[in-house]
Amino acid sequence: MNADYDVVVIGGGMVGTTLACALGDSDLKVAVVEAHPAEMEWADDSVDMRCSAITAASQQIFTNLGAWDAIVAMRASPFREMQVWDAEGNGAIHFDSADIAQDTLGHIVENRVIQAALIQRINDFDNVALLCPEMLEDQDTSGELVKLTLKERGEITTRLIVGADGANSRVRQHAGIETHGWSYHQHGIVSMIRTELPHQETAWQRFMPGGPLAFLPLNNGCCSIVWSTSPEHAEALLAMDDEAFMAALSYASEQRLGNVIEVGPRAAFPLKRQHAATYIGNHLALIGDAAHAIHPLAGQGVNLGLLDAAALTEVLLDAQAKNKNIAATHILRRYERWRKGDNLMMMTAMDGFKKLFGSDNLPLKWLRNEGLTIADKLPPLKNQIMLHAMGYKGDLPALARHAAV
């Protein structure tokens, strides 16, 4: 049976478009369904309040896809060091990329920059179609081909549907795939700020009882912030005028970069842990937030999704090269086995950090402060932590390694 497409990706965010680009120039006919056109142009002095900390592994994916140069041309802000300290004691740890002979620990990149670079790249591929604005209304995966009902174009068919449509994935819901998890009873506040003192290309993170506060350096001298706190405190912070919010932020950061002297628009989003019971279904796979949502305290969320996309690409292209059915359950199971364990391990580690640093228990306070202090004095341990955080450890897909296969 001939399908309209071999792969239809629902969701044209960073993860979905990464998968589409990775399948570009292949024998597979690919479509990306996205409701909202990407922002492709903006004023030079504007900064997207939504930023991501991009690991070295994710940078390598973008490089191998031919998108990194465009990202850098728009704006990618390297950070070379990281300062982490506990608000409830003297524990602190300092990471420096020079200690592991690397130029950077990662890059802070506006989400719209990544999005625009990937959309530009998609337009280079004859085998990839971007259906936008368009929405999925229904899906039927019971037959030999998947039947999708789109709001504007009506019915199309595909061999494989990929849900890259976020934590509230309609693909996952239509497939009846359950999720497990819980609310963190925290909201993450994001904004762009300017401080009195330069950020020194350093990421600054203070762990407080209510949640961590991170200052992420941008190459225009500003910082992107992520402040995780209780819903009630978040509501109060959003209600403040700019002067009061800047004062609260200066106090919460212990003025490590002096006072906050400028702030942009603010927004908040609820934080939760969510993990799909399975990453695959009949003619179906989930990637990114559709499969897993994680606490942002280590900035790993989008990086896990990009590794999902790279791993699924490798599985699909390998099956296609061997004339196997790319939508067969045993083929898709390889992708799930590859990624589900790693994602679960990272989610569990982030939960552990959150509980450890959010606890008022005196023995735990002592333990975490001593742990930070001791770890800071053990270069081999610090180096391993940095390498893990940069994505250099584990079973990496070919696209995330230095030489694309």
SERO-4910 file (N, C-alpha, C, O; in steps of 0.05 Angstrom, whole numbers):
BEGIN
 pado doro    nc1    nc2    nc3   cac1   cac2   cac3    cc1    cc2    cc3    oc1    oc2    oc3
  Met    A     17    -24      0      0      0      0     17     25      0     37     27     15
  Asn    A     11     44    -17     26     68    -19     14     89      0     -9     95      0
  Ala    A     32    101     17     23    121     36     31    149     24     49    151      8
  Asp    A     17    169     33     24    196     25     52    203     35     68    216     22
  Tyr    A     58    193     60     84    198     72     94    173     86     78    155     93
  Asp    A    120    171     89    131    149    105    131    156    134    125    139    151
  Val    A    137    181    141    137    190    169    123    217    170    129    235    155
  Val    A    104    219    189     91    245    195     98    252    223     91    237    242
  Val    A    111    275    227    118    284    253     98    305    262     94    325    249
  Ile    A     84    299    284     64    318    295     79    336    315     87    326    336
  Gly    A     82    361    309     96    380    326    122    389    313    140    374    308
  Gly    A    122    416    307    145    427    293    162    444    312    173    464    304
  Gly    A    164    436    337    182    449    356    211    441    351    217    430    330
  Met    A    228    446    370    256    441    367    262    411    362    279    404    345
  Val    A    248    394    377    253    365    375    242    354    349    255    338    335
  Gly    A    217    361    342    205    352    318    219    360    293    222    344    274
  Thr    A    228    385    292    243    394    268    271    382    266    282    379    245
  Thr    A    282    376    290    308    362    290    305    334    277    322    326    260
  Leu    A    284    320    284    279    294    271    275    297    241    286    281    226
  Ala    A    259    316    233    254    320    205    280    327    189    284    316    168
  Cys    A    297    344    201    322    350    188    340    326    186    354    321    166
  Ala    A    340    310    207    357    286    208    348    265    187    365    250    177
  Leu    A    323    266    180    313    248    159    314    261    131    306    249    111
  Gly    A    324    286    130    327    299    104    347    285     87    366    273     96
  Asp    A    342    287     61    360    274     41    360    244     43    379    231     33
  Ser    A    340    232     56    338    203     58    317    194     37    306    210     23
  Asp    A    313    168     36    293    157     18    265    159     29    246    152     16
  Leu    A    262    169     54    236    171     67    223    197     61    235    219     61
  Lys    A    197    196     55    181    220     50    169    229     77    155    214     90
  Val    A    176    253     85    170    263    113    153    288    112    156    305     95
  Ala    A    134    289    131    118    314    135    119    322    164    119    305    182
  Val    A    120    348    169    118    359    196     92    375    198     88    393    182
  Val    A     76    368    217     50    382    222     53    401    246     59    391    268
  Glu    A     49    426    241     53    446    263     31    468    261     26    478    239
  Ala    A     20    474    284     -2    493    284      6    522    281     -8    538    270
  His    A     30    529    292     38    557    293     63    562    277     84    549    282
  Pro    A     63    580    258     87    587    243    109    596    261    104    611    280
  Ala    A    134    588    256    157    596    272    163    625    268    160    636    246
  Glu    A    173    637    289    183    665    287    210    664    272    229    652    282
  Met    A    212    678    250    236    677    233    252    703    234    275    703    227
  Glu    A    239    725    242    253    750    243    246    765    269    223    761    279
  Trp    A    264    781    279    259    796    304    279    819    305    300    819    291
  Ala    A    273    838    322    291    861    326    318    852    338    318    834    354
  Asp    A    339    865    329    366    858    339    369    860    369    383    844    381
  Asp    A    355    879    381    358    883    410    338    867    427    337    870    451
  Ser    A    322    850    414    302    834    429    314    807    436    330    796    421
  Val    A    305    796    459    315    769    468    290    753    475    273    762    489
  Asp    A    289    728    465    267    710    471    270    702    501    292    694    509
  Met    A    248    704    516    250    696    545    253    666    548    261    657    569
  Arg    A    247    651    527    251    622    528    278    615    516    282    617    492
  Cys    A    295    605    533    322    597    525    327    569    534    314    559    552
  Ser    A    346    555    521    354    528    528    384    527    532    399    540    517
  Ala    A    393    511    551    422    505    555    429    481    537    421    459    543
  Ile    A    443    486    516    449    466    496    476    453    502    496    466    504
  Thr    A    475    426    506    499    411    512    517    408    488    509    414    465
  Ala    A    541    398    493    560    393    471    548    372    452    552    373    428
  Ala    A    535    352    463    523    331    447    501    342    429    500    335    405
  Ser    A    485    360    440    464    372    423    476    391    402    466    392    379
  Gln    A    497    405    410    511    422    390    521    405    367    520    413    344
  Gln    A    531    381    373    541    363    352    519    354    334    523    351    310
  Ile    A    495    349    346    472    342    329    466    364    309    463    359    285
  Phe    A    465    389    319    459    411    302    481    415    281    475    422    258
  Thr    A    506    410    289    528    413    270    525    392    248    528    399    224
  Asn    A    520    367    255    517    346    235    493    350    218    492    339    195
  Leu    A    473    365    227    449    371    211    453    395    193    436    402    177
  Gly    A    476    409    197    480    433    181    466    458    191    461    476    175
  Ala    A    458    458    217    443    480    228    458    497    247    450    519    254
  Trp    A    481    487    257    495    502    279    505    529    270    504    548    285
  Asp    A    516    530    246    527    556    236    505    577    235    511    600    242
  Ala    A    481    570    227    459    589    227    451    597    255    444    620    260
  Ile    A    452    579    274    446    585    302    467    605    312    459    625    325
  Val    A    492    600    307    513    618    317    511    646    304    515    666    316
  Ala    A    503    646    278    501    671    264    478    688    276    480    713    275
  Met    A    457    675    286    435    690    299    442    698    327    442    721    334
  Arg    A    449    678    344    459    684    371    460    658    387    440    645    391
  Ala    A    485    650    394    489    628    413    509    638    433    531    647    425
  Ser    A    503    635    458    520    647    479    534    625    495    522    610    510
  Pro    A    561    624    492    575    602    506    577    608    536    579    631    544
  Phe    A    577    587    552    585    590    580    608    571    585    606    547    578
  Arg    A    628    581    598    653    566    602    656    557    631    672    538    636
  Glu    A    641    569    649    643    561    677    615    560    689    596    570    677
  Met    A    613    547    712    588    546    727    594    548    757    611    534    767
  Gln    A    579    565    770    581    569    799    555    559    812    533    570    805
  Val    A    556    540    830    533    530    843    537    532    873    558    524    883
  Trp    A    517    543    887    520    545    916    493    541    930    472    545    918
  Asp    A    495    533    956    471    528    972    464    552    989    481    563   1003
  Ala    A    439    560    988    430    583   1003    429    577   1033    429    595   1050
  Glu    A    429    551   1040    426    544   1068    452    533   1080    452    514   1096
  Gly    A    474    545   1073    500    536   1083    523    547   1067    519    566   1051
  Asn    A    547    535   1071    570    545   1057    579    527   1033    599    532   1021
  Gly    A    563    507   1027    570    489   1006    570    502    979    551    517    972
  Ala    A    590    497    963    591    509    936    610    492    918    627    478    928
  Ile    A    605    493    892    622    479    873    625    496    848    606    509    840
  His    A    649    495    837    656    511    813    665    492    791    684    476    795
  Phe    A    652    494    768    660    478    745    673    497    724    663    519    719
  Asp    A    694    487    712    709    503    692    715    485    668    728    464    671
  Ser    A    706    493    644    711    476    620    740    472    615    748    452    603
  Ala    A    757    491    623    786    488    619    797    463    633    817    452    624
  Asp    A    784    455    655    794    432    670    791    406    655    804    386    661
  Ile    A    774    405    635    771    381    618    779    387    589    770    373    571
  Ala    A    795    408    586    806    415    560    784    421    539    787    413    516
  Gln    A    763    434    548    741    441    529    739    472    529    744    485    549
  Asp    A    730    483    506    726    511    504    702    521    520    703    543    531
  Thr    A    681    504    521    657    513    534    645    489    549    651    466    544
  Leu    A    627    495    568    610    475    580    584    471    564    571    450    566
  Gly    A    577    490    548    553    489    532    546    517    522    563    535    524
  His    A    522    520    511    513    546    500    485    551    509    468    533    511
  Ile    A    479    577    515    452    585    520    441    596    494    452    615    483
  Val    A    419    584    485    409    592    459    379    597    461    364    581    474
  Glu    A    369    619    450    341    624    450    326    603    433    336    595    412
  Asn    A    304    594    444    288    573    430    281    582    401    282    565    383
  Arg    A    274    607    397    266    616    371    290    615    351    285    611    327
  Val    A    314    618    361    338    617    344    341    588    334    346    584    310
  Ile    A    339    569    352    341    541    344    319    534    324    324    521    303
  Gln    A    295    543    330    272    537    313    276    549    285    272    535    265
  Ala    A    285    573    284    288    586    257    310    572    241    307    568    217
  Ala    A    332    565    254    354    551    240    345    524    229    352    517    206
  Leu    A    329    510    244    320    484    235    299    486    213    299    470    194
  Ile    A    281    506    215    262    511    193    276    518    167    269    508    146
  Gln    A    297    535    169    313    542    145    324    517    133    325    514    108
  Arg    A    334    499    150    346    474    140    326    456    127    331    443    107
  Ile    A    302    454    139    281    437    128    275    445     99    269    428     82
  Asn    A    275    471     94    269    481     68    290    472     47    285    475     23
  Asp    A    313    462     55    333    452     37    328    424     27    340    415      8
  Phe    A    309    410     40    305    382     34    280    378     17    258    386     24
  Asp    A    284    364     -6    261    358    -24    242    337    -12    219    337    -19
  Asn    A    252    321      6    235    299     16    221    306     42    207    289     53
  Val    A    223    331     51    210    339     76    191    362     70    198    382     58
  Ala    A    166    359     78    145    379     75    137    390    102    133    375    121
  Leu    A    135    416    104    126    429    129     97    438    124     91    456    109
  Leu    A     78    425    138     50    431    136     43    449    159     38    441    182
  Cys    A     42    475    154     38    495    175     25    521    163     35    530    142
  Pro    A      4    531    175     -9    522    200    -27    498    194    -43    498    175
  Glu    A    -25    478    211    -41    454    208    -43    440    235    -25    443    252
  Met    A    -65    426    240    -69    413    265    -79    384    261    -95    379    243
  Leu    A    -70    366    279    -81    339    279   -107    339    294   -110    348    316
  Glu    A   -128    328    281   -154    325    293   -160    297    302   -173    292    322
  Asp    A   -150    277    287   -155    249    294   -134    231    281   -121    239    262
  Gln    A   -131    208    292   -111    188    282   -123    160    284   -136    154    304
  Asp    A   -117    144    265   -126    116    265   -102     99    258    -93     99    235
  Thr    A    -92     84    277    -68     68    273    -74     38    272    -57     22    275
  Ser    A   -100     32    267   -108      4    268   -102    -12    242   -102    -36    243
  Gly    A    -98      2    220    -94    -12    195    -65    -14    187    -47    -10    204
  Glu    A    -60    -22    162    -32    -25    152    -19      3    150      5      5    152
  Leu    A    -36     23    145    -26     51    144    -40     67    165    -63     61    172
  Val    A    -27     87    175    -39    106    194    -55    126    178    -46    138    159
  Lys    A    -81    130    187    -98    151    175    -99    174    194   -107    172    217
  Leu    A    -91    197    184    -91    221    200   -111    241    188   -113    245    164
  Thr    A   -127    253    206   -146    273    197   -135    300    206   -132    306    230
  Leu    A   -128    317    187   -118    344    192   -140    364    189   -158    361    173
  Lys    A   -138    386    203   -159    406    204   -163    419    176   -185    423    168
  Glu    A   -141    425    163   -143    439    137   -142    420    113   -157    424     94
  Arg    A   -125    401    114   -120    384     90   -137    358     90   -136    344     70
  Gly    A   -151    353    111   -167    329    111   -150    304    117   -132    306    134
  Glu    A   -156    282    104   -143    257    111   -117    253     95   -116    257     70
  Ile    A    -96    245    109    -71    236     96    -63    210    109    -73    202    130
  Thr    A    -46    195     95    -37    169    105     -6    169    109      8    184     95
  Thr    A      3    153    127     31    151    132     38    123    143     20    109    154
  Arg    A     62    115    140     71     89    152     76     92    182     72     73    197
  Leu    A     85    115    190     93    120    218     85    148    227     91    167    212
  Ile    A     73    150    250     67    176    262     85    179    286     88    161    302
  Val    A     98    203    288    115    209    310    104    233    326     99    254    315
  Gly    A     99    228    351     89    249    369    112    265    380    127    256    397
  Ala    A    114    290    371    134    309    381    119    334    390    129    356    387
  Asp    A     95    330    401     77    352    406     74    359    435     53    367    444
  Gly    A     96    355    450     97    366    477     85    349    499     74    328    494
  Ala    A     86    360    523     77    346    547     47    339    546     39    319    558
  Asn    A     31    355    532      2    350    529     -4    337    502    -24    342    490
  Ser    A     14    320    493     13    307    467    -14    295    459    -24    278    473
  Arg    A    -25    305    438    -50    294    427    -45    267    415    -63    249    416
  Val    A    -22    263    403    -15    237    392    -15    216    414    -27    194    410
  Arg    A     -3    222    436     -2    203    459    -30    198    470    -38    175    476
  Gln    A    -46    219    472    -73    216    483    -90    200    464   -105    183    473
  His    A    -89    206    438   -105    191    418    -98    161    419   -115    144    415
  Ala    A    -72    155    424    -63    127    425    -69    113    451    -66     89    454
  Gly    A    -80    129    471    -86    117    496    -63    109    513    -65     92    530
  Ile    A    -40    122    508    -16    116    524    -16    132    550    -18    156    550
  Glu    A    -15    118    572    -16    131    598     11    143    606     32    136    595
  Thr    A     10    162    624     34    174    635     35    170    665     14    168    678
  His    A     59    170    676     62    168    705     79    192    713     97    201    699
  Gly    A     73    203    737     89    225    747     73    241    767     54    231    779
  Trp    A     82    265    772     70    282    792     78    311    788     97    317    775
  Ser    A     62    328    800     69    357    800     91    362    820     91    349    842
  Tyr    A    109    380    814    130    388    833    120    410    852    135    418    870
  His    A     95    419    847     85    441    863    104    465    862    109    479    882
  Gln    A    114    470    838    131    492    833    124    504    805    114    490    788
  His    A    129    530    802    128    542    776    156    553    769    171    561    786
  Gly    A    162    552    743    187    563    734    182    591    722    167    593    702
  Ile    A    195    611    733    193    638    722    216    643    703    239    638    710
  Val    A    210    653    679    231    659    660    230    688    652    208    700    651
  Ser    A    253    700    647    255    727    638    283    733    629    300    715    630
  Met    A    287    757    619    314    766    611    321    790    629    304    808    633
  Ile    A    345    790    640    353    812    658    381    823    651    396    810    636
  Arg    A    387    846    662    414    857    660    423    863    688    407    873    705
  Thr    A    448    857    694    459    861    721    481    882    721    492    889    700
  Glu    A    488    892    745    509    912    747    536    901    738    551    915    725
  Leu    A    542    877    746    568    865    741    566    846    717    545    834    713
  Pro    A    587    842    702    587    823    679    583    794    688    592    787    710
  His    A    570    778    671    566    750    679    590    732    675    590    710    685
  Gln    A    610    742    662    636    728    659    633    701    644    648    682    649
  Glu    A    613    699    626    608    675    611    605    651    630    614    629    624
  Thr    A    592    656    653    589    637    674    559    633    680    544    653    681
  Ala    A    551    608    683    523    602    692    523    602    723    540    589    735
  Trp    A    505    616    735    504    619    764    478    606    774    456    612    764
  Gln    A    480    588    793    456    575    804    457    573    834    476    562    846
  Arg    A    436    584    847    434    583    876    411    565    883    388    569    874
  Phe    A    416    545    900    395    527    909    383    538    935    397    542    955
  Met    A    356    544    934    342    555    957    320    534    965    313    517    949
  Pro    A    310    536    989    289    517    998    265    516    979    253    495    976
  Gly    A    257    539    968    234    540    950    240    530    922    221    525    907
  Gly    A    265    528    915    273    519    888    297    534    878    304    555    890
  Pro    A    311    524    857    335    537    848    330    562    831    309    564    817
  Leu    A    349    580    831    349    604    815    374    603    797    397    600    808
  Ala    A    371    605    771    394    604    752    395    629    736    375    639    726
  Phe    A    420    640    734    426    662    716    443    650    693    465    640    698
  Leu    A    432    651    669    446    639    646    456    661    627    440    677    618
  Pro    A    482    661    622    494    684    607    487    685    578    487    665    564
  Leu    A    481    709    568    476    714    540    498    733    530    509    749    545
  Asn    A    504    730    504    528    745    494    523    774    488    540    788    478
  Asn    A    499    784    495    494    813    494    498    826    521    491    849    525
  Gly    A    508    810    540    513    820    566    491    815    586    494    819    610
  Cys    A    468    807    576    445    801    593    446    772    604    464    757    596
  Cys    A    427    765    620    424    737    629    395    729    625    376    745    629
  Ser    A    392    704    618    365    691    619    362    678    646    381    665    656
  Ile    A    339    682    659    336    670    685    315    648    685    295    650    669
  Val    A    318    628    702    298    609    708    297    607    738    316    599    751
  Trp    A    274    614    750    270    615    779    248    596    786    224    602    780
  Ser    A    255    573    797    235    553    806    226    559    834    243    561    852
  Thr    A    200    562    838    190    569    865    161    560    868    150    550    849
  Ser    A    150    564    891    123    555    896    103    570    878    109    593    870
  Pro    A     80    558    871     61    572    855     52    599    867     48    618    853
  Glu    A     49    600    894     41    624    907     62    646    905     55    669    899
  His    A     87    638    909    109    658    906    112    667    877    117    691    872
  Ala    A    109    648    859    110    656    830     89    676    823     94    695    809
  Glu    A     65    672    833     43    690    827     49    718    838     44    738    825
  Ala    A     60    718    863     67    744    875     90    758    859     89    782    855
  Leu    A    109    742    850    131    754    834    122    766    808    131    787    799
  Leu    A    103    752    795     92    761    769     76    787    773     74    803    755
  Ala    A     63    789    797     46    812    802     62    837    809     51    859    808
  Met    A     88    834    816    104    857    824    110    875    800    109    867    777
  Asp    A    115    901    806    125    919    785    154    912    781    166    897    796
  Asp    A    166    923    760    193    916    752    213    922    775    231    906    780
  Glu    A    210    945    788    229    952    809    228    932    832    249    924    842
  Ala    A    204    924    840    202    905    862    213    878    854    226    864    870
  Phe    A    207    870    829    217    844    820    248    844    818    260    824    826
  Met    A    259    865    808    289    867    807    301    866    834    322    854    838
  Ala    A    288    879    854    298    878    881    297    850    893    316    841    906
  Ala    A    275    836    888    272    809    897    292    790    885    303    773    898
  Leu    A    297    795    859    317    778    844    345    784    854    361    765    857
  Ser    A    352    809    859    378    816    869    383    803    896    404    792    902
  Tyr    A    362    803    913    364    791    940    367    761    938    384    749    951
  Ala    A    351    748    920    352    719    918    378    709    906    386    687    912
  Ser    A    391    725    890    417    717    879    441    725    896    464    721    888
  Glu    A    435    736    919    456    746    938    474    766    924    497    770    931
  Gln    A    463    780    904    478    800    889    505    791    879    524    806    878
  Arg    A    506    766    871    531    755    860    540    771    835    564    773    830
  Leu    A    521    782    820    527    798    797    518    827    802    512    842    783
  Gly    A    518    835    827    509    862    834    479    862    833    465    842    834
  Asn    A    468    886    832    439    889    830    429    883    802    443    888    782
  Val    A    404    874    800    391    871    774    381    899    767    366    912    782
  Ile    A    389    909    743    383    937    736    364    939    712    355    961    705
  Glu    A    357    916    700    338    917    678    324    890    676    337    869    681
  Val    A    299    889    670    284    864    667    265    866    644    253    887    639
  Gly    A    262    843    630    244    842    607    217    830    616    212    827    640
  Pro    A    200    822    597    175    809    604    180    784    619    200    770    616
  Arg    A    160    777    636    162    753    653    140    733    646    119    741    637
  Ala    A    145    708    650    125    687    646    131    665    666    154    662    675
  Ala    A    111    648    671    114    626    689    100    601    678     80    604    664
  Phe    A    111    578    684     99    553    675    101    532    697    121    531    711
  Pro    A     81    515    700     82    495    721    102    473    715    107    466    692
  Leu    A    115    463    736    135    443    733    124    416    742    111    413    763
  Lys    A    129    395    726    120    369    733    138    348    722    153    352    703
  Arg    A    137    324    734    150    301    723    129    284    709    107    280    720
  Gln    A    135    276    685    116    260    670    131    241    652    149    249    637
  His    A    124    216    652    137    196    636    117    177    623    100    166    637
  Ala    A    118    175    597     99    157    583    105    128    590    128    120    593
  Ala    A     83    113    594     86     84    601    101     69    579    116     50    585
  Thr    A     97     78    554    112     66    532    118     89    512    103    108    510
  Tyr    A    141     87    498    148    107    478    137    100    450    139    116    432
  Ile    A    126     76    448    117     67    421     89     55    422     79     47    443
  Gly    A     77     54    399     51     42    395     49     30    368     70     27    354
  Asn    A     26     23    359     23     12    332     28     34    311     13     54    309
  His    A     50     31    296     58     50    276     63     78    289     57     98    276
  Leu    A     73     79    313     74    104    328     98    105    346    106     84    358
  Ala    A    110    128    349    132    133    368    130    161    380    119    179    367
  Leu    A    139    163    405    139    189    419    167    198    424    185    182    430
  Ile    A    172    224    421    198    235    427    195    261    442    174    274    442
  Gly    A    216    269    456    216    295    470    196    295    493    191    275    506
  Asp    A    184    319    498    166    322    520    140    305    518    127    300    538
  Ala    A    134    296    494    111    278    491    117    251    505     98    238    514
  Ala    A    142    244    508    150    220    522    158    225    551    154    207    568
  His    A    170    248    556    181    253    583    183    283    589    191    298    572
  Ala    A    175    290    613    179    318    622    195    316    648    191    299    665
  Ile    A    214    335    651    234    334    672    237    361    686    231    381    674
  His    A    246    361    711    251    386    725    274    401    711    293    389    703
  Pro    A    271    428    707    291    443    692    316    450    707    333    465    697
  Leu    A    320    440    731    343    450    748    370    445    735    389    459    742
  Ala    A    373    425    718    398    420    704    397    427    675    416    422    660
  Gly    A    374    437    665    372    445    637    374    422    618    383    427    595
  Gln    A    366    398    625    371    375    608    347    368    590    349    352    572
  Gly    A    324    381    595    299    372    581    301    371    551    297    349    540
  Val    A    307    393    538    308    393    509    331    375    498    328    364    477
  Asn    A    353    373    513    375    357    505    367    327    504    376    313    486
  Leu    A    351    318    523    342    291    522    324    286    498    326    265    484
  Gly    A    307    306    491    290    304    468    306    303    442    299    288    423
  Leu    A    327    318    440    344    318    416    358    291    413    361    282    390
  Leu    A    366    279    435    378    252    433    357    232    425    363    213    410
  Asp    A    332    235    434    310    218    424    308    220    394    308    199    380
  Ala    A    308    244    383    305    248    355    328    235    339    325    222    319
  Ala    A    353    238    350    376    227    337    376    197    338    383    183    318
  Ala    A    367    185    360    366    156    363    345    144    345    349    124    331
  Leu    A    321    157    344    299    147    327    308    149    298    302    130    282
  Thr    A    321    170    290    331    173    263    349    149    256    346    137    234
  Glu    A    368    143    273    387    121    268    372     95    265    379     79    247
  Val    A    353     90    282    337     65    280    322     63    254    321     42    241
  Leu    A    309     85    247    292     85    222    309     82    197    302     67    179
  Leu    A    331     97    196    348     96    172    362     69    169    366     59    147
  Asp    A    369     57    192    380     30    191    360     10    181    367     -7    164
  Ala    A    335     12    190    314     -6    180    309     -2    151    306    -21    136
  Gln    A    308     23    142    302     29    114    325     18     96    319      8     75
  Ala    A    349     21    105    372     11     89    371    -19     86    382    -30     66
  Lys    A    359    -33    105    357    -62    104    331    -71     93    324    -95     95
  Asn    A    315    -53     82    289    -59     70    270    -71     90    254    -89     83
  Lys    A    272    -62    115    254    -71    136    232    -50    139    234    -27    131
  Asn    A    210    -59    152    187    -41    157    194    -22    179    198    -30    202
  Ile    A    196      4    173    205     23    194    184     26    216    191     35    238
  Ala    A    160     18    211    139     21    232    134     -5    247    116     -6    264
  Ala    A    149    -26    242    146    -51    256    152    -48    285    170    -33    293
  Thr    A    137    -62    302    140    -58    331    168    -66    340    179    -52    357
  His    A    180    -87    329    206    -95    338    228    -75    330    248    -72    343
  Ile    A    223    -60    308    241    -39    300    239    -15    320    259     -5    330
  Leu    A    214     -7    325    210     16    343    218      9    372    226     27    387
  Arg    A    216    -17    379    224    -25    406    254    -20    410    262    -14    433
  Arg    A    270    -21    389    298    -16    392    302     13    401    319     19    418
  Tyr    A    287     32    389    288     60    397    280     63    427    294     76    442
  Glu    A    258     50    435    249     53    462    270     42    482    276     55    502
  Arg    A    281     19    476    302      7    494    326     26    496    338     29    517
  Trp    A    333     38    474    356     56    473    353     80    491    371     88    505
  Arg    A    329     92    490    325    118    503    311    118    529    316    135    546
  Lys    A    293     99    534    276    101    558    292     99    583    287    114    602
  Gly    A    311     81    585    326     77    609    343    102    615    344    110    638
  Asp    A    356    113    595    373    137    599    356    160    609    364    175    627
  Asn    A    332    164    596    315    186    604    305    182    633    304    201    648
  Leu    A    298    158    640    288    152    667    310    157    688    305    168    709
  Met    A    334    150    681    357    154    699    361    184    704    366    192    727
  Met    A    360    200    683    363    229    686    340    241    702    345    258    719
  Met    A    316    232    697    293    242    712    295    236    741    290    253    758
  Thr    A    304    212    747    307    204    775    329    219    789    326    227    812
  Ala    A    351    224    775    373    240    786    364    269    792    371    280    813
  Met    A    348    281    774    338    308    779    319    309    802    319    328    818
  Asp    A    303    288    806    285    286    829    301    285    855    294    298    875
  Gly    A    323    269    854    340    267    877    352    294    885    353    301    908
  Phe    A    362    309    865    373    335    870    352    354    881    358    369    900
  Lys    A    329    353    870    307    371    879    301    365    908    299    384    925
  Lys    A    298    340    915    291    332    943    314    339    962    309    349    984
  Leu    A    338    334    953    361    340    971    364    369    977    368    377   1000
  Phe    A    362    386    956    367    415    959    342    430    968    344    453    976
  Gly    A    319    417    967    295    430    976    287    423   1004    266    432   1014
  Ser    A    303    406   1017    296    396   1044    306    415   1066    327    426   1064
  Asp    A    289    417   1087    296    432   1111    308    414   1132    314    423   1154
  Asn    A    310    389   1126    321    369   1146    350    376   1152    367    377   1134
  Leu    A    356    380   1177    383    389   1185    405    369   1176    426    378   1165
  Pro    A    402    343   1180    423    325   1170    427    326   1140    449    324   1130
  Leu    A    404    329   1125    407    331   1096    421    357   1088    437    358   1069
  Lys    A    415    379   1102    428    405   1097    458    401   1100    474    410   1083
  Trp    A    466    389   1123    494    384   1128    506    367   1106    528    372   1096
  Leu    A    492    345   1099    502    326   1079    507    340   1052    528    336   1039
  Arg    A    487    356   1043    490    368   1016    512    389   1016    527    391    996
  Asn    A    515    404   1038    536    424   1039    564    411   1040    582    420   1026
  Glu    A    566    390   1056    592    376   1057    597    363   1030    620    362   1020
  Gly    A    576    352   1017    580    339    991    590    358    970    608    352    955
  Leu    A    578    382    969    587    403    950    616    410    955    632    412    937
  Thr    A    623    415    981    650    423    988    670    402    981    692    408    970
  Ile    A    664    377    987    682    355    982    685    351    952    707    347    942
  Ala    A    663    351    937    664    347    908    680    369    895    694    363    875
  Asp    A    678    393    905    693    415    894    724    411    896    739    422    880
  Lys    A    732    395    915    760    390    920    770    364    907    793    356    910
  Leu    A    752    351    892    759    326    878    757    330    848    737    324    836
  Pro    A    779    339    835    778    344    806    768    320    789    753    325    771
  Pro    A    777    296    795    767    274    778    736    271    779    724    266    758
  Leu    A    725    274    802    696    273    805    682    296    790    663    292    775
  Lys    A    693    320    794    681    343    780    683    340    750    664    346    736
  Asn    A    705    329    741    708    325    712    688    306    701    677    310    679
  Gln    A    683    284    716    663    265    707    635    277    706    619    272    688
  Ile    A    628    294    727    603    308    727    599    325    703    578    326    690
  Met    A    621    340    696    620    358    673    616    342    647    600    350    630
  Leu    A    630    320    644    628    304    620    600    293    617    589    291    594
  His    A    588    284    639    560    274    638    541    296    630    524    293    613
  Ala    A    544    320    643    526    342    637    529    352    608    509    362    597
  Met    A    552    349    596    556    358    569    546    337    549    546    342    524
  Gly    A    538    313    558    528    293    540    549    276    528    544    263    507
  Tyr    A    573    275    540    595    259    529    595    230    538    611    214    529
  Lys    A    577    223    557    576    196    568    551    182    558    531    194    551
  Gly    A    552    155    558    529    139    551    530    130    522    549    136    508
  Asp    A    509    117    514    507    106    487    495    127    468    471    128    464
  Leu    A    513    143    457    504    166    441    497    157    412    511    141    400
  Pro    A    476    168    401    470    164    373    492    176    356    507    194    364
  Ala    A    494    166    331    516    175    313    515    205    309    536    218    308
  Leu    A    492    217    307    490    246    302    500    262    325    508    286    321
  Ala    A    501    251    349    511    266    372    541    262    377    552    274    395
  Arg    A    553    245    361    582    241    363    596    260    344    584    271    326
  His    A    622    263    349    637    283    334    638    277    304    639    296    288
  Ala    A    638    253    297    638    246    268    611    232    262    606    210    270
  Ala    A    595    246    246    569    234    239    574    209    221    590    210    203
  Val    A    559    188    227    562    163    212    541    163    190    540    143    174
***
